[in-house]
C-alpha cells in the first residue's frame, strides 16, 4: 500500500534547508518491554454492563517503550495494552519517569491500545449504579504504574547508534467504519522500524492502527491485547523478540464489526496475523536514515462540556432505544446491525447516567479531574510527524488533518482521556452509541483539537524535512 507523505513546507515557509540539515544529528535509540498482565483476578474493563472477571490469558499485556535521542533532544514513546489512562495517572507517570531519566515530562508520550480485555484502571472516572464494575483494585494499579515507570527508565539505558526506516501496512482486512461499512476509514498504517546502525539488527517497531481492538466482546474473560496483541506476537516471531509499540489511531467510529467472523481469540489471532503480514511486506522496501530531525511541542486546550437532556427525557429515550434493540434481537436480525443497536442502547443508558450526574453538579468536577485540560502533543521523527490526541476521536478529523498535512499521523487514547467519544456533526445529530455517551460537546471539541493542531503545525520546525 502506498500512502502519500510529501510536504512542500520548504516553499511554503521559506525554511533554510542548509540550516536544517546542519541541525540534524545522529540518532541513538533504546527500547524495552515488560509484561503488565495482572497476577490476580481482575475485572475486565470496556463493557461496563457485563460482569467480566478474568479467568485466563489469551495474550499477555505489555507496556512497551521507545527511547530516541539526537544528542540534544530526548524523547520517550510509551504504548500500553490498556483501555486508557486518565490525566492524573499520566501526570504520575511523567513525573516519575522524568525523575528517573532526566527527560522533560513534556517529551514523554503515553498511549493506550484501547483493548477492551484489559483490567479496570479507572478511579475517578464515573462508575454508575448500572455498571457491573467494582471499585478499581488500587494495589494492581500501583503495581502496573510502577512497571510502566521501570520499563520506561530501562529503555533509556545503553542507547545504541541507530537508523530509522519508514514504511506502511494496511489495516483494511482488520476493520473499517463500524456504523457504515462504506463510510470513512483510514487503513494506512505508518510503521517505523528502528535498527542498529552497525549490525542492522532490529531494536523496536512502532505502528499506528486506526481500528478499535474489539474482536473480543463481553463474553470473553481472558486478558488479551486483542488483535494488536496477536499482531505483536507475529511481528516478534519474524523480527526477533523486540518491543512493539502499538498505538491506536483515530478509531472512534472504526472497528472489526463488519469483518470479524466471530468474537473469539482465534479470530483475534487471524486478524492480528493479517495485520502483521501487511506490515512485514513493507519492511524490505524501507530506506533507513541515521541523521534526522527530532523535535516536538505540546499545548493544552479546554473542551466544552456537553449539556445533557433533562433526566426524564434521557430516561425515556433509554427505554425506547432498549426496546428497539430487544426487537432486533428477538427477530434474529443481522448480527452486525444488532450489535450496533445494542451499542446504541449502551450509549443511551450512558446518556441517562450522565444526565443524572450533571443534574447533581458532579459532571464538571469529575471531568476536570479526569480529562481537562486536554493535551495536544506533536513529535517529529524525521519526515513524519505524530500528533497525540486524548480520547476516542472519529476518523474524519484525522483524515481532515492529513488532507492539510500528509506527513502527519494521529495517535489517540494518548496522554489522557475524554470520557467518551469526540464525534462528527452528523453522528451527534444521529445520536447513536458514540454520541450518546460523550462527555464533551461535539463537533466543537474535536474541531478544537484539529484547528489547534493545524496552528501548531505552522511552526517552521514542524515543516522542515
N, C-alpha and C positions, 0 to 999 in steps of 0.2 A: 504494500500500500504506500502511496506517495502522499505526503501532506505538505502543503506549501509553507515555507518558513522564511521567505525572503522579506527583508525590511530595508527600505531605501532611506534609512534615517540620516545617513551622511548628508544627502542632498537636502532633506527636509530641514535639518537643524544646523547644517554647516559644520558638523563635527570635524575636528582636525584629526585625520586618520593617523598621521605620523605620531602625534602626541598620544593617541590612544594605543597604538602598537607599542610605543615605548613604555607605556604604563602596564602592559600585560606582563605577567610573571609566571614562572614555573609553578605548576600545581603539585601539591602534595595531598595525599588522601589517606584516611584510615576508616575502618568500619568495624562494627561489632553487632552481634545479635544475641539476645537472651530469651529464654522461654519465660512467659508470664502466665502459662496455664495454671490455674489455681490448684493447690494441693488438697483443697477441701471442697465439699459440695457447695455450689453457688447457684443463685437464681440467675437464669439467662435472660438478659435484657433485650428489648427490641420488639416484643409482642406483649405489651403490659397486661392484656386481658387474660393471658394464659399462665397457668401455674407451671412454670418450667424450672425445675431444679435439676442440675446436671447429674448424669449418671454414667458418663463416659467421655471419651475423647475421639473425635474424628481426625482433626489435625491440631497439633499444638498451636497455641497463640504465642506470638513473638512481639518483642519490641526490637526494632532494628534502627541503627544509627549510622549515618554517613558524615564523616568529618572532611571538610575541604578547606585548604588554605593556599593563598598565592604568596605567602610570606608577609603580607601586610594585613589582609582581611581573613578572618577565621569564621567559619560557619559550621553549624551542626544541623542536620536534617534528620528528623526522627519520625518513624512511622510505627504505629501500634495497632495490633489486632484487637481493637475495642470499638464499641458503638460510638462513643465520643468522650471527651474530657471537657470539663467546664473551665471558665476563666480562672477561678481560684486554683484549680489543680494545675493549670498551665503556668500560672504565676509561681506556684510552689516549685514546679519542675525547673523552670528557668532560673530561679534564684539559687537552687541547689546545684544545678549544672554549672552556672556561671561561677559560683564559689569554688567548684572543684576543677574548673578548667581555665578560668580567666577569660572565657569567651563572653562578649557582651550579651546580655539577655535578649536584646533586640536581634541578635544574629542566630537565634535558636528557633527553628521551625518545628512544631509538633503537630502531627496529624493523626487521625484515626481512620482505619479502613472502613469503618461503619458496619462491620459484621454484626448480624443480629443473633449470633451464637456465642457471645462473649459475656462475662459476668457483669452484673449490675455494678456500676461505678458512681452513679449519681447520688448526691447527698442533698443539696439544696434545690435541685430540680424537682418540680412538683410531682408527687406521687399521690394519686387521688383514691377516694374510697372504693371506686370500681376497679382499681388495678389489683392484680394478683401479687404484685411485687412487695416483698417485705422490706424493712429498713435495710439500707446498704450495710455490708459487712466491713466495718471500719478497719478491722485487722488485716483483711485481704487488701483493701485499698492502700493502706500504708505500705504493705509488703510490695505491692505492684508498683507504686510510685517510686519506691526505693530501687527496685530492679531497673526501672527506666533511667533513673539518675545514674546508677552504677554502670549501666551499659553505655550510656552516652559518654561518660568520662572515659571508659575503656576504649571507645572509638578514637579518641584523640591521642592515645599513647602510640608512640613509634610510627608516626606517619611516613609513608613511602612516596618517593618521586612517582608521579602518576600521569596518566593521559586519559582523556575522556572521549569516548565515542558516542555518536548520536544516531539513533535510528527510530523506526516506527513499528508498532504492532497494529493489529486490527481487532477490535472487540465486537464486530458485528455478529459473530457467531455466538457471543456470550449474552448479549442483551441489546435492548433498544428502548424506545419510548413505551412506557408501560400502560399509559392510558389510551394511546393510539399507535398501533404498530407501524403506521405510515407517518407518524409525527416526527418532529425534530429529534435528532440524536447526534452524538459525536463519537464515532467509532475509532477515531485517530488516537493511538496510544503512543505518546512520546516515551522514549526509552534512552536512558543514559547507562552506558557500561563503563565503569571505572576500572582500569587495569594498571599493573606495574609498568613503569616506563622502560624498565630493563628487560625483564623476562616475559612481559606481556600476560602474566597470569591475572585473572580477574580478581578485583578487590571487592566490588559491590555492584549491584544492579539497582537502578531506580526506574520506576514506571508510574504512570498516572492513567487510571481507567475510569471512564465516566459511566459506570453501571453499578447500581445498588448490589451489594453482596447478599442477596436474599434468595438463594436457591433453597436453603433450608428454612422451613416455616416453624410455626409454633408447636407442631407435634414432635419436633426434634429436641432431644435433651442432651445433645452432645456438644462439648466445647468444639468450636470449629472456626477456622478462618474463612469458611465457605469457599467459593471458587478461587478467591485470591490465595487462600492457604494451600490449595492443591496446585495452583499455578506456581507458587513458590517452590514446592517440592519438585515439580518437573524441571524448573529452571535450575535448581541446585543439582539435580541429577545430571544435567547437561553441562553446567558451567563449573561445578565444584561447590563445596559447602560454604558459599559466600552469603553475606547478608543481602536480602532482597527487600528494598524499601518500597513498599506498595502504598500509593496514595489514591484516595477516592477523588475523582474529578467531579465536575458539576453533574450530579446524577439525581437531583430531586425528583425528576419525572422519568428516570431510566431504571430498568431492572430486567431480569431474565424472564419476566412473567409470560411473554408470548413465545419464548424459545425453549425454556426448560421442559423436558419431557416428564419430569417428576420432581418431587421435592425431597430428594434423598442424597446421602453422601456420595453415592455412585454418580449421580447426576452432577453434583458439585465438582467431582473429580473430572468427569468428562468435559465440562465447560472450562475448568481450570487448565486442563491439558491442551484444549483448543487454543486458549489464550496464550499459553506458554509457547506452543508451536508457532504461532504467528510472530511472537517476539523473537524467537530463535531464528526464524527465517531471515530476519532483517539484520542479524549480527554480522554475517560475513561481509556485507557491503559497507559496514561502518568505516568512517575515516576518523582518525584519532588526532587529538591536539593535546600538547603538554603545556602550552602557554596560552592562557585565556584570561578574559576579564571576569573577575569575581567581585560582585558588589550587590548591595541591596539597600532597602529602606522600608519603613513601615509608618502607618498612620492610623490613628483611632478615630472612629466616627460614631455618632449617635444614630440609632434607628428608632423610628416612631413606633410606639407600642400600639397595638391594634385595639379598636373599640369593638367589643363583642356584643352580640344581641342580648337583650334582657333575658333573664334566667328562664322565664316562662316560655318565650319563643324558642330559645335554644333547646329546651326540653321537648317541646312539641316537634321540632324538626328532627331531633334524635330518634323519636319514636317512628316518624314517617320513613326515615332512611332505613331503620331496622326492619320495618315491615316489607320494604322493597327487597332488601337482601333475603329475608326469610322466604319470600315468594319465589325468588330466583332459585334458591337452594332447594326448595320443595319441588320445583318444576324441573330439576336437573338441567338447568341452563348451562351454557358454555362455561367451562372451568375457569378460563381467564376472566371472562366477564363477571362471573360470580365472585371471584376473588376481588375484583375491582369494587363491586358493590359491598362486599364485606369490609374492605378498607374504607370505603365511604362512610360506613356505619361507625368504624373506629374513629374517623375524623369528626363525625357529628357528635359522638359522645365526648370527644376531647373538647369540642367547641362548647358543649354544655358545661363541662367541668371548668373550663377557663372563664366562662361567663360568671359562674359562681365565685371563682377566685377574684375576678375583677370587681364584682359587687361587694366583696368583703374588704377591698382595698389592698389585698396582698399581691396582686399580679405585678404591679410596677416594682414593688420592693424586691420580689423574688427575681424578676427579670434583670434588674440592675445587679443583683448579687451574682447571678449565674452567667449573664451574657454581655452586659454592657460595660464600657463602650466596646463596640465590635472593632476588631483589628484587621487591617489590610496589610499584608506583608508581601514584599516583592524581592525576589532573588534572581539576579542574572548569573547564569553559568555559561560563559562563552556566548554563543549565538542565540541561546534560548533564555527566556525569562519565565520563571514560575511565580504565579500570583496565588497567595494563600488567602482564602475567604473562610469565615466560620459558617457553620450550619449546612443545611441541605438546600442547595441553590438549583433552580431549574436550569436545564442545559441551555435554554435560549439566551441567557445572559452571558454565558461563556462563549457561545457562538458569535454573539454580537461583539464581544471584546476581540475575538480573533479576526473578525471582519476588519477591524481597525488596525490590529497588530497581529499578523500571522505568526510572529515569533514568540507569542505568549501562550502559556498553558495554565489553566486554572486548577488548583488543588482546593478541595473543600473539606469540611469537618476538620478545619485546621485552626489551632490557637484559640479554641473555644467553641461554643455552640450558640445557636439562636433559638433554642427551644422550639424547634419545628422548622417548617419549610419556608423558603422565600420563593414566591411563585409569580407567574405572569399575570397580566391583567385578565386575560381570558380564563385562566384557571381560577382566579379569585372570583370572577363573576359566575363561573360554573358551580363553585362551592363544593368540590369533591373532597376526597380524603386529605390531600396535601394542604389545600387552602383552609379547610375547616379547623384544623388544629394548629394553625400558625399563630405564633405569639406576636410577631411584628407585622406591621402594615405592608401589604403587597399591592401593586408592584413598586411602591415608593422605596421600600427598604433595599431590595436588590438593585434598583436603579442607583441608589446612593453608593453602593459598593462598586457598581460598574463605572459611574461617572467619576467618582473619586480616583479609582484605579487609572482611568484614562488620563486624568490630570497628572497623577504621579508619574505616569509613563512619559510625559513630556520632558522630564529631566534628561538632559543630554547624555548622562551616564547610562540611561536606560535605552538609548538609541544607538550607542556605539556597538560595533560588532562584538 
